[in-house]
Structures are given as structure tokens and as C-alpha cells.
Amino acid sequence: MKRFVKRWLLGADSIPQWVAVAIRPPQQQASIWLRGIQAARTFALDVTRNATVTALRPLTFGLCLANHVSQNQLGETSPVLVIRDGRLDGRILGQVKLRYTRSLDASAGRIDLFEVAKSRNYCLPWLRLQLHYLNEWRVGRMAKRNKGSQQGYNFSMPPRDLHSLFVFYTCPRPVVFVSVSHEGQSNLFPMDLIGPTDSPYFLMALRRTSPAVQLMQRSRRLALADVPAGYRDIAYDLGQHHKNTSINVEALPFETTLSPTWSLPVAKAALGIREVEVETTESIGSHELFVTRIVHEAHWHDGPQLFHVPGLYQHYLARQQCALELA
């Protein structure tokens, strides 16, 4: 009886936190809109290519709104990120209410930072969503208790921020390989806390505890390669490079070539490449934000790219009989 009730409330299958999927870029699964109030008028801006995670703890988003909202008005806009389905009549999949904290002034634009106030996920009915979160919390506590002191390598987030991150990632986020070299040291690792802005800047956020942060700050020249979906396992294996000060590039599990501008080693099978130059960095909570400019961008190959989405979104799509292809 207990198993039947659990199955009825939570569903037949467990829902993973994250799912790796294959999407041909540019993704058109979902869009992100910023809704707010300016001068007593409501506005809605498409920020699908102007909203990036700049830190996970506290969860912080970066947007460039200088062309739309003055800095004096930011605290009065009551901003909300609204994620809409791109294939099912634009229905709302989730919302994240934001709280303006501060702005970073860069030479070519203003980067506005927002923390999370609360969120709402519509991928599951409200009651089932709460039960899912409760079950997820219970499983997490059991795993933490079983691993004991070894749990330190995991990165924990408050439930409010984690649930808001799930909503944000309902708009699929691409994965890239970041290449960096400086004075005999090199590294190559996956990242998905990246994104363009409504400005000349491309933002990247990396945990401040990663040794790669200092290497990136010293070099200031990076190459970002779009990861083919078929490289999923490789990407996850290379996640361990975040802990390394340097790697042996010749030992990488794929053929490499040199990027055209910075001559950095990149995967030859990359779907595309983006070479950037770091203008400045900023410590934001748990992460270091890299404010970069694109100096070269090129498309190399056609094919699906590795993206991340929350399991709740994939579960929602499966119920609509249009689940994303797994990577």
C-alpha cells in the first residue's frame, strides 16, 4: 500500500535532478523573458540571450539592462524571469522573482546583478512538486549521512536557490570546453555557467575554489568549444580538471587542434569555437565572474550539442510526448 501511494504521488519513475540532452544549436526549446515595472508601466523583454548565472551561492543572475532600464529604476522594477515553452504555444514553464543587488560598471556597458527572492515551477502540479522536493531532500540527507566526511566535494545550495536554478535551466543551457594556457601551464574543462549579454560582453562564472581561476586571470585569453552531444561522458570525466592547476594536453581523450587567434588546444570535433579576452573579473559569492569580449567566433561542424536541463523539465516534456533526445 505504501509503495502504491508513493507511486501515485511521485509518479512511476524517479526524476533526476539534471539530464544531459542533445539539441541542435541554437536551442529553441524555451525562451526567457524579463517582466517588470518601469515608470508605472509594465514591460517584457526577451532576455534569452541576456541572462546568465554569475554565482550559485547565493544564486545570482547577471543581465545587461542599460539599454532598457536605468540604474536608478532597477530597485523599483519588481523583476521576474519568466520561462516560456518554445514549442507548446508559449505556455509558462516557471518564474523566478528577482531582487536587484548591485551593478558592475565596465568600459562598454553595465552588468546588473540580481539574487533570487522566490520561484515557481509549473512542470509539475503544485502538490506533486512539493512531494518531489520533499523526497529529494530526504534522499539527499541519506546520501550525505552515508558519505560522511567525504561529502565535502559536493556543492550544496539552499533549497530556494536550487529550485530557482531548476526553473532557470528549463531554458536549456549549453556545455562548452574551456581551454586556457599560460607560462607552461594548461587546462581544459567543461563549463555551462556561461552566456552572452545585451552588450559586447560574454560572461563566464567559475567556482572560486577552482585552481583554474588563477590560470584564467593570468592568461586573460580563453577558447570556448561547443561540446558535441556524443562527448557527454568525456565532458563529465574532464570535470575533474577543475581541481587541477595544470593538465597534460597530449593525454586528452580526443584529437585537438589549435584555435586560430590564441593558438589554444581545442577539440577538433567541436561544433563551434568562441575565443574571448578577459576584460575584468569580479568575486560574486561562491564564484568568480569573468567579463570577456569575443574576439573570434566560428561554426565548425553541424550536429547536436550537449545541453543540460532539469529532470523536472524532461519529465514534463515526456508527459507531452516530446521528450528531448538524451545525450
N, C-alpha and C positions, 0 to 999 in steps of 0.2 A: 504494500500500500504506500509506504514512504517513497519507494522508488517511482511509483506511478505519479504521485503528487509532484515530485521533483521534476519528472519528465514533462508533466503538463505545464508547470510554471516556468521552467527554464528552457524547454524545448528538447527535442530528441538528441541534439548534438551539443557538445560544449562549444563555446565560442571563444576562440583565441583572442588575445589582446591585439596582435598585429598579424597581417597577412602580406606576403610578398606576391605581387601580381605583375603581369606583363601587359603593358599599354604602349601603343604606338604614339610617340610624341608628335604634336603637342596634345596633351590629355584634354579631352572634352567631356569627361565624366561628370564633373561638377564645377561650379563657379563660386567665388566668394564675393559677397557684397558687403560694403560698409554702410550701415544705416545710422543716421544721427540727426541732430537738430542744429541748424545754423541760422542765426538771426531770426528766430521764431519760425523757421521753415524747415521741414524735413527734407533730407536728401538721401540719395542712394548712389553709391559709387561702386563700379566693378573694380575690385582690388585683387582679382585672381592672380595677377602678376605684380602685386604691390603689397603683399602681406607675407612676412617671414617670421619664423620663431627665432628670437635672439637670445633666449635663455630658457632653460627648463625649470629652474628652481630659483626664484619664483618664475612661473610660466610668464614669459614676456614676448610680446609681438612688436615687430618693427614695421612701420608704414611711412611712406613719404607723402605727406598731405599738403605740402606748402602751396601747391597749385590749386587747392580746393578749400582748405580751412586755415585761417590764420592761427598763429600760435596762441594768441590771447583767447581764442574761441574754443580751443581744444578741450578745456576743462568743462565746457558747457554743452558739448555736442551729444552727451549720453550715447557714445558709440557702441554699436553692436555689430559683430561679424555674423552674417547670415550665409549659410552654405546651401546652395540650391542644386538640385539634380539637373544635370545637363541633358538627360535622355528621357525623363519621365515628366514632361510638362512643367519643368522648373519647380517642382514641389520642394518645400523647405525640408532639409535633412537635419539641420541643427542650428543653434545660435549660441554665440559666446558674447556675453556682455563684458565690455572693457572698461578700464579705469586709466585715464591718462596719468602718466607719472612724470615724464620729462622728455626733452628733445635733445638730440645731438646736432650741433652745428658743424657741418662740413663745408668745404670750399664750394661745392657745386649743388648744395641742397640741404634740407633739414630732414633728419630722421626722427620720427616721433615714436616714442615707446609707450606701450600700454601693458598693464598687468590685467589679470582676469578677476572679474567680480563674481560671475557665476555662468553656468551654461545649461543648455537643454538639448538633449539628443532625441531625435524623432525616429531613429532607426528601429526602435522597439517601443511597444506600448509602455506607458509610464510605469505600471506595476511590475511588468516583466523586466524592465530596465533596472529598477531598484533591486529586485531579487537577483538579477545578474551581477550587479555591483557588490551585493552582499556576499554572494557565493565567491566572487573573485577575491574579495577581501579575506574571506575565510581560507581560501586556498593559498593566498599569499602569506598569511600568518603561519600556516602549517609548513610551507616551504622554508620560511625564514627560521622557524624553530628547528627544523630538521638539519638545516645547513649550519646553524650556529654562527660561529665567528667567521666562517667562510662567506657569509652573505655580504661582506664589505665591498665586493667588486660590483655589486648591483647598484643601480642608480634609482633611488626612491623619490617619488613625488607625492605631495599631498593629494588625496582623492579628488578634491575640487579641480586642481590643476591637471591631473591625469585625465579626468573625464572631459575637461575642456580641450585637451590635446587630441583626444579621440575625435571630438567634433571637428576640430580644425583639419585633421588628416582625412576626414571624409572627402575632402578635395585631395586626390592622390598626390603624394609627394615623391619626386624623382630621386634616384640614388646616383651619385657620381663617385668616381675615384679622384681623390685629390693627390696631386704629385707636387713635391717640394724638394729642393736641393740647395745646400749652402755649405761652402767650405768643407767639402768632403763628406758631409752627412746628407742622407736622402731618406725620404719616406713616401709611402703611397698607401692610402687608406680610404675607406668608404665614408661618405657623409650624406645626410639628407636634410640637415638644418641649413638650407641654402635658399636663395631666391632673388629674383630681380625686384626692382622697385620702380616707382614712377619718378625716376631721377637717373642720372648717369651711374648710379651705384648698384653693385651686386653684393648682397650681404651673405656672410657665412658665420655660423656660430659653432664653436668647438669648446668642449669642456675644459675649464682652466687647468684641471689636473693632468691633461694630456701633455707629454713631453713635446708633441708636435707643435704646440702653441708657440714655444720659443723659437723653434726652427722656422716657422712661418713668419714670425715677427722679424727675424733677422734677414730672411731671404726677401720677403715682400713680393715675390714672384711665384705664382701658382698656376697650375694647369688642372682643369676640371674636365674629366672624360665621362661622357654618358655611358652608364653601365648596361650592356645587353642583358635582357632578361635571363638568358641562359647562363649568365655568370653569377647567379644568385648564391650558390654555395661558395664560390670563390670569394665573393664580396663579404660574406659572413666570416669566412676564415681570415680574411685580411683585416677584420675588425680588431684583431689582437695587435695590429701595428700601432693602434692608438697609444699603446703602453710603451712603445719603443722610441728611443732617441734617434735611432737610425736603422736602416734595413739594408740587406744585400739585394739590390735591384735585379741582379742576374739570377736570383733564386725565385723570382716571381713565377707563378704557375701559368703564365701566358706570354705570348710574344709581345714585345714592346717596340715602340718607335719613338722618335724624338718630336716634341711639339715644335711647330715652325718658328715661334717667336723666342721662347725661353729655353729651348732645347732640353726640356724636361721629359723623363721617361713616362710614356702613357701607353695604355693598352692599344695594340694595333687594331683590335676588333671593336673599339669604342664606336658608338653610333655618331658621336659628335664630340667636339672639343671646344673648350672656352678657356682662354688664357687671360688671367687677371693680374692686376698690380694692386698691392695693398696701399691705400692712402693713409688709413689710420686704424687703430684698434681701440676697443673700449671694454672694460670689465663690467659685465652685467650679471649680477647674481652668480650662478654656478658656471657661466660660460664667458668666453672671450669672443666679442663680436669683431669680425674683420669687415671693414668697409673698403670694398675694392672697386676698381674700374675695369671693364672689359677692354682688352687691347687687341684681341683676335678671337674670332668665333667662326667655326666651320662645321658643316654637316659632312660626315664621312660615309656612313652606311645606313641603309633602311632596315627597319626591324623594330620589334617591341623592346622597350626599355624597362628596367627594373624599377618598380614603384612600390611604395608602402601605403597601405590603407589599414584602418582598424578592422578587427574581426567583426564588429557590430555592423559596419557598412557592407562587408561582403555577405554577411548573414541576411541583411535587408535585401540586397540585390538577388540573392538566391531565392528568396520568397517571391520576388518579382520575375523569377525565371530569366535573369540576365546577369548572373554572377560573372565577375571578372575572371579571365584566364589566369591560373596560378603560374608563377614564375618557377 
